[in-house]
Amino acid sequence: MKKIEILKKAVTTVVGIGTAKIIREIIMNNVDTEAVTSKVTVMAASAAIGGAVSELTKQYTDTQIDQFACFIQKIKDRKNAEVNED
């Protein structure tokens, strides 16, 4: 596995855990779940929302990492070109 893929996986995991916690806390603090049916439906909706948001944050963080890696590669290429000119 490439280093960039390992980095993406690590960032996705950390962001996913944070995202899930934020969503869970928002729901727990704003939704009344006294009835059993409410608990079940809210848990199911929470999982669906968490999954959707996690997918979006994964796409976002992967794109940001790719752009940063491209930027670093351009700097390396420019430095190598300058060294080869000398």
DSSP file (Angstrom, degrees, kcal/mol; ACC not computed):
  #  RESIDUE AA STRUCTURE BP1 BP2  ACC     N-H-->O    O-->H-N    N-H-->O    O-->H-N    TCO  KAPPA ALPHA  PHI   PSI    X-CA   Y-CA   Z-CA
    1    1 A M              0   0    0      0, 0.0     2,-0.0     0, 0.0     5,-0.0   0.000 360.0 360.0 360.0 135.4    0.0    0.0    0.0
    2    2 A K     >  -     0   0    0      1,-0.1     4,-1.9     4,-0.0     3,-0.2  -0.309 360.0-117.4 -70.1 154.1    1.3    3.4   -0.9
    3    3 A K  H  > S+     0   0    0      1,-0.2     4,-2.5     2,-0.2     5,-0.2   0.876 115.3  55.7 -58.7 -38.4    2.1    6.0    1.8
    4    4 A I  H  > S+     0   0    0      1,-0.2     4,-2.4     2,-0.2    -1,-0.2   0.875 106.6  50.2 -64.7 -36.8   -0.6    8.3    0.4
    5    5 A E  H  > S+     0   0    0     -3,-0.2     4,-2.3     2,-0.2    -1,-0.2   0.879 109.7  50.6 -69.3 -37.1   -3.2    5.6    0.7
    6    6 A I  H  X S+     0   0    0     -4,-1.9     4,-2.5     2,-0.2    -2,-0.2   0.926 111.0  49.3 -64.0 -44.4   -2.2    4.9    4.3
    7    7 A L  H  X S+     0   0    0     -4,-2.5     4,-2.8     1,-0.2     5,-0.2   0.929 110.6  50.0 -60.0 -46.0   -2.4    8.6    5.1
    8    8 A K  H  X S+     0   0    0     -4,-2.4     4,-2.8     1,-0.2    -1,-0.2   0.913 110.8  49.4 -59.5 -43.3   -5.9    8.8    3.5
    9    9 A K  H  X S+     0   0    0     -4,-2.3     4,-2.2     2,-0.2    -1,-0.2   0.914 112.4  47.6 -63.2 -43.2   -7.1    5.8    5.5
   10   10 A A  H  X S+     0   0    0     -4,-2.5     4,-2.4     2,-0.2    -2,-0.2   0.934 114.6  45.3 -63.9 -46.6   -5.8    7.3    8.8
   11   11 A V  H  X S+     0   0    0     -4,-2.8     4,-2.8     1,-0.2     5,-0.3   0.920 112.6  51.2 -64.5 -43.5   -7.3   10.7    8.1
   12   12 A T  H  X S+     0   0    0     -4,-2.8     4,-2.6    -5,-0.2    -1,-0.2   0.895 110.5  49.7 -59.8 -41.2  -10.6    9.1    7.0
   13   13 A T  H  X S+     0   0    0     -4,-2.2     4,-2.3    -5,-0.2    -2,-0.2   0.941 113.3  44.6 -64.0 -48.1  -10.7    7.1   10.2
   14   14 A V  H  X S+     0   0    0     -4,-2.4     4,-2.2     1,-0.2    -2,-0.2   0.935 116.9  45.1 -62.8 -47.1  -10.0   10.0   12.5
   15   15 A V  H  X S+     0   0    0     -4,-2.8     4,-2.8     1,-0.2    -1,-0.2   0.894 111.9  53.5 -65.1 -39.6  -12.5   12.3   10.7
   16   16 A G  H  X S+     0   0    0     -4,-2.6     4,-2.5    -5,-0.3    -1,-0.2   0.903 108.6  48.6 -62.1 -42.4  -15.1    9.5   10.6
   17   17 A I  H  X S+     0   0    0     -4,-2.3     4,-2.1     2,-0.2    -1,-0.2   0.928 114.2  46.4 -63.7 -45.1  -14.9    8.9   14.4
   18   18 A G  H  X S+     0   0    0     -4,-2.2     4,-2.4     2,-0.2    -2,-0.2   0.909 112.3  50.4 -63.3 -42.2  -15.2   12.7   15.0
   19   19 A T  H  X S+     0   0    0     -4,-2.8     4,-2.5     1,-0.2     5,-0.2   0.924 109.9  49.9 -61.9 -46.1  -18.1   13.0   12.6
   20   20 A A  H  X S+     0   0    0     -4,-2.5     4,-2.6     1,-0.2    -1,-0.2   0.901 111.5  49.2 -60.7 -41.7  -20.0   10.1   14.2
   21   21 A K  H  X S+     0   0    0     -4,-2.1     4,-2.6     2,-0.2     5,-0.2   0.921 110.9  49.3 -65.2 -43.8  -19.5   11.6   17.6
   22   22 A I  H  X S+     0   0    0     -4,-2.4     4,-2.5     2,-0.2    -2,-0.2   0.936 113.6  45.8 -61.0 -46.9  -20.8   15.0   16.5
   23   23 A I  H  X S+     0   0    0     -4,-2.5     4,-2.5     1,-0.2     5,-0.2   0.927 112.9  50.2 -62.7 -45.4  -23.9   13.5   14.9
   24   24 A R  H  X S+     0   0    0     -4,-2.6     4,-2.9    -5,-0.2    -1,-0.2   0.921 112.4  47.2 -59.4 -45.1  -24.6   11.3   17.9
   25   25 A E  H  X S+     0   0    0     -4,-2.6     4,-2.1     2,-0.2    -1,-0.2   0.901 110.8  51.4 -65.5 -41.5  -24.3   14.2   20.3
   26   26 A I  H  X S+     0   0    0     -4,-2.5     4,-0.8    -5,-0.2    -1,-0.2   0.938 114.5  43.4 -59.9 -46.2  -26.5   16.5   18.2
   27   27 A I  H >X S+     0   0    0     -4,-2.5     4,-2.0     1,-0.2     3,-0.8   0.928 112.7  51.4 -66.7 -45.2  -29.2   13.9   18.0
   28   28 A M  H 3< S+     0   0    0     -4,-2.9    -1,-0.2     1,-0.2    -2,-0.2   0.852 114.1  44.7 -61.3 -34.2  -29.0   12.9   21.7
   29   29 A N  H 3< S+     0   0    0     -4,-2.1    -1,-0.2    -5,-0.2    -2,-0.2   0.589 124.2  31.7 -86.3 -10.1  -29.3   16.6   22.7
   30   30 A N  H << S+     0   0    0     -4,-0.8     2,-0.5    -3,-0.8    -2,-0.2   0.490 103.0  72.1-127.1  -4.9  -32.1   17.5   20.4
   31   31 A V     <  -     0   0    0     -4,-2.0     2,-0.5    -5,-0.1    -1,-0.1  -0.963  68.0-136.6-123.4 128.2  -34.3   14.4   19.8
   32   32 A D        +     0   0    0     -2,-0.5     3,-0.1     1,-0.1    -3,-0.1  -0.690  26.4 172.1 -80.1 121.5  -36.7   13.0   22.4
   33   33 A T        +     0   0    0     -2,-0.5     6,-0.1    -5,-0.1    -1,-0.1  -0.320  29.8 127.3-128.1  51.2  -36.4    9.2   22.4
   34   34 A E        +     0   0    0      4,-0.1     2,-0.2     5,-0.0    -1,-0.1   0.890  60.5  70.9 -74.3 -39.4  -38.5    8.0   25.3
   35   35 A A  S  > S-     0   0    0     -3,-0.1     4,-2.1     1,-0.1     5,-0.1  -0.487  85.7-125.6 -79.2 149.2  -40.6    5.5   23.4
   36   36 A V  H  > S+     0   0    0      1,-0.2     4,-2.4     2,-0.2     5,-0.2   0.892 111.4  53.2 -60.1 -41.8  -39.0    2.3   22.1
   37   37 A T  H  > S+     0   0    0      1,-0.2     4,-2.6     2,-0.2     5,-0.2   0.888 107.9  50.9 -63.9 -37.3  -40.1    3.0   18.5
   38   38 A S  H  > S+     0   0    0      2,-0.2     4,-2.7     1,-0.2     5,-0.3   0.913 108.9  51.3 -64.8 -41.6  -38.5    6.5   18.7
   39   39 A K  H  X S+     0   0    0     -4,-2.1     4,-2.3     2,-0.2    -2,-0.2   0.927 113.0  45.2 -60.6 -44.9  -35.2    4.9   19.9
   40   40 A V  H  X S+     0   0    0     -4,-2.4     4,-2.3     2,-0.2    -2,-0.2   0.939 116.5  43.7 -65.6 -48.2  -35.2    2.4   17.1
   41   41 A T  H  X S+     0   0    0     -4,-2.6     4,-2.6     1,-0.2     5,-0.2   0.890 114.9  49.0 -67.9 -38.1  -36.1    4.9   14.3
   42   42 A V  H  X S+     0   0    0     -4,-2.7     4,-2.7    -5,-0.2    -1,-0.2   0.902 111.3  50.1 -68.0 -39.8  -33.7    7.6   15.6
   43   43 A M  H  X S+     0   0    0     -4,-2.3     4,-2.2    -5,-0.3    -2,-0.2   0.919 112.6  47.3 -62.4 -42.8  -30.8    5.1   15.9
   44   44 A A  H  X S+     0   0    0     -4,-2.3     4,-2.2     2,-0.2    -2,-0.2   0.925 114.5  45.9 -64.9 -44.7  -31.5    3.9   12.3
   45   45 A A  H  X S+     0   0    0     -4,-2.6     4,-3.0     1,-0.2     5,-0.2   0.898 110.8  53.9 -65.0 -39.6  -31.7    7.5   11.0
   46   46 A S  H  X S+     0   0    0     -4,-2.7     4,-2.8     1,-0.2    -1,-0.2   0.905 108.8  48.6 -60.9 -42.3  -28.5    8.4   13.0
   47   47 A A  H  X S+     0   0    0     -4,-2.2     4,-2.4     2,-0.2    -1,-0.2   0.910 112.9  47.9 -64.3 -42.1  -26.6    5.5   11.3
   48   48 A A  H  X S+     0   0    0     -4,-2.2     4,-2.3     2,-0.2    -2,-0.2   0.924 114.2  45.7 -65.2 -44.6  -27.8    6.5    7.9
   49   49 A I  H  X S+     0   0    0     -4,-3.0     4,-2.8     2,-0.2     5,-0.3   0.929 112.7  51.2 -63.6 -44.9  -26.9   10.2    8.5
   50   50 A G  H  X S+     0   0    0     -4,-2.8     4,-2.5    -5,-0.2    -2,-0.2   0.904 110.9  48.4 -58.9 -42.8  -23.6    9.2    9.9
   51   51 A G  H  X S+     0   0    0     -4,-2.4     4,-2.0     2,-0.2    -1,-0.2   0.915 113.1  46.9 -64.0 -43.8  -22.8    7.0    6.9
   52   52 A A  H  X S+     0   0    0     -4,-2.3     4,-1.9     2,-0.2    -2,-0.2   0.926 115.3  44.9 -65.2 -45.2  -23.8    9.7    4.4
   53   53 A V  H  X S+     0   0    0     -4,-2.8     4,-2.7     1,-0.2     5,-0.2   0.895 111.2  54.0 -67.6 -39.0  -21.8   12.4    6.1
   54   54 A S  H  X S+     0   0    0     -4,-2.5     4,-2.2    -5,-0.3    -1,-0.2   0.892 107.2  51.3 -61.9 -39.1  -18.8   10.1    6.6
   55   55 A E  H  X S+     0   0    0     -4,-2.0     4,-2.3     2,-0.2    -1,-0.2   0.913 111.6  47.4 -64.1 -41.8  -18.8    9.3    2.8
   56   56 A L  H  X S+     0   0    0     -4,-1.9     4,-2.4     1,-0.2    -2,-0.2   0.910 112.1  48.6 -66.6 -41.5  -18.8   13.1    2.1
   57   57 A T  H  X S+     0   0    0     -4,-2.7     4,-2.9     2,-0.2     5,-0.2   0.863 110.1  53.2 -68.0 -32.9  -16.0   13.8    4.6
   58   58 A K  H  X S+     0   0    0     -4,-2.2     4,-2.8    -5,-0.2     5,-0.2   0.944 110.0  47.2 -63.6 -47.6  -14.0   10.9    3.1
   59   59 A Q  H  X S+     0   0    0     -4,-2.3     4,-2.1     1,-0.2    -2,-0.2   0.917 114.6  47.7 -59.3 -43.0  -14.3   12.4   -0.4
   60   60 A Y  H  X S+     0   0    0     -4,-2.4     4,-2.4     2,-0.2    -2,-0.2   0.949 114.3  43.8 -64.8 -50.1  -13.4   15.8    0.9
   61   61 A T  H  X S+     0   0    0     -4,-2.9     4,-2.5     1,-0.2     5,-0.2   0.895 112.7  52.7 -66.4 -38.5  -10.3   14.7    2.8
   62   62 A D  H  X S+     0   0    0     -4,-2.8     4,-2.6    -5,-0.2    -1,-0.2   0.920 110.5  48.3 -60.3 -43.3   -9.1   12.5    0.0
   63   63 A T  H  X S+     0   0    0     -4,-2.1     4,-2.5    -5,-0.2    -2,-0.2   0.918 111.6  49.3 -62.8 -44.1   -9.4   15.4   -2.4
   64   64 A Q  H  X S+     0   0    0     -4,-2.4     4,-2.2     2,-0.2    -2,-0.2   0.909 112.2  47.8 -62.9 -42.2   -7.5   17.7   -0.1
   65   65 A I  H  X S+     0   0    0     -4,-2.5     4,-2.7     2,-0.2    -2,-0.2   0.916 111.8  50.3 -64.8 -43.3   -4.7   15.1    0.4
   66   66 A D  H  X S+     0   0    0     -4,-2.6     4,-2.3     2,-0.2    -2,-0.2   0.914 111.3  48.5 -61.1 -43.4   -4.4   14.5   -3.3
   67   67 A Q  H  X S+     0   0    0     -4,-2.5     4,-2.2     2,-0.2    -1,-0.2   0.906 112.6  48.0 -64.3 -41.2   -4.2   18.2   -4.0
   68   68 A F  H  X S+     0   0    0     -4,-2.2     4,-2.5     2,-0.2    -2,-0.2   0.916 111.3  50.2 -65.7 -43.1   -1.5   18.7   -1.3
   69   69 A A  H  X S+     0   0    0     -4,-2.7     4,-2.3     1,-0.2    -2,-0.2   0.890 110.7  50.1 -62.4 -39.2    0.5   15.7   -2.7
   70   70 A C  H  X S+     0   0    0     -4,-2.3     4,-2.3     2,-0.2    -1,-0.2   0.901 109.8  51.1 -64.2 -41.8    0.3   17.2   -6.2
   71   71 A F  H  X S+     0   0    0     -4,-2.2     4,-1.9     2,-0.2    -2,-0.2   0.925 111.2  47.3 -61.1 -46.1    1.5   20.5   -4.8
   72   72 A I  H  X S+     0   0    0     -4,-2.5     4,-2.4     1,-0.2    -2,-0.2   0.899 110.7  52.6 -63.0 -41.4    4.5   18.8   -3.1
   73   73 A Q  H  X S+     0   0    0     -4,-2.3     4,-2.9     1,-0.2    -1,-0.2   0.888 107.0  52.4 -63.5 -39.0    5.3   16.9   -6.2
   74   74 A K  H  X S+     0   0    0     -4,-2.3     4,-2.4     2,-0.2    -1,-0.2   0.904 109.4  49.4 -62.9 -40.9    5.3   20.1   -8.3
   75   75 A I  H  X S+     0   0    0     -4,-1.9     4,-2.4     2,-0.2    -2,-0.2   0.928 112.5  47.6 -63.2 -44.7    7.8   21.6   -5.8
   76   76 A K  H  X S+     0   0    0     -4,-2.4     4,-2.7     2,-0.2    -2,-0.2   0.924 112.2  49.5 -61.6 -44.9   10.0   18.5   -6.0
   77   77 A D  H  X S+     0   0    0     -4,-2.9     4,-2.3     1,-0.2    -1,-0.2   0.901 110.9  49.7 -61.7 -41.7    9.9   18.5   -9.8
   78   78 A R  H  X S+     0   0    0     -4,-2.4     4,-2.1     2,-0.2    -1,-0.2   0.913 111.8  48.0 -64.3 -43.1   10.8   22.2  -10.0
   79   79 A K  H  X S+     0   0    0     -4,-2.4     4,-2.3     1,-0.2    -2,-0.2   0.921 111.7  49.9 -63.6 -43.4   13.7   21.7   -7.6
   80   80 A N  H  X S+     0   0    0     -4,-2.7     4,-2.3     1,-0.2    -2,-0.2   0.889 109.7  51.4 -62.6 -38.9   14.9   18.7   -9.6
   81   81 A A  H  X S+     0   0    0     -4,-2.3     4,-1.3     2,-0.2    -1,-0.2   0.897 110.0  49.5 -64.6 -40.1   14.7   20.7  -12.8
   82   82 A E  H  X S+     0   0    0     -4,-2.1     4,-0.9     2,-0.2    -2,-0.2   0.902 111.5  48.5 -66.1 -40.9   16.7   23.5  -11.3
   83   83 A V  H >< S+     0   0    0     -4,-2.3     3,-0.5     1,-0.2    -2,-0.2   0.895 110.5  51.3 -65.8 -40.9   19.4   21.0  -10.1
   84   84 A N  H 3< S+     0   0    0     -4,-2.3    -1,-0.2     1,-0.2    -2,-0.2   0.745 103.2  59.8 -70.5 -23.4   19.6   19.4  -13.5
   85   85 A E  H 3<        0   0    0     -4,-1.3    -1,-0.2     1,-0.2    -2,-0.2   0.797 360.0 360.0 -72.5 -27.8   20.1   22.7  -15.2
   86   86 A D    <<        0   0    0     -4,-0.9    -1,-0.2    -3,-0.5    -2,-0.2   0.480 360.0 360.0 -75.6 360.0   23.2   23.4  -13.2
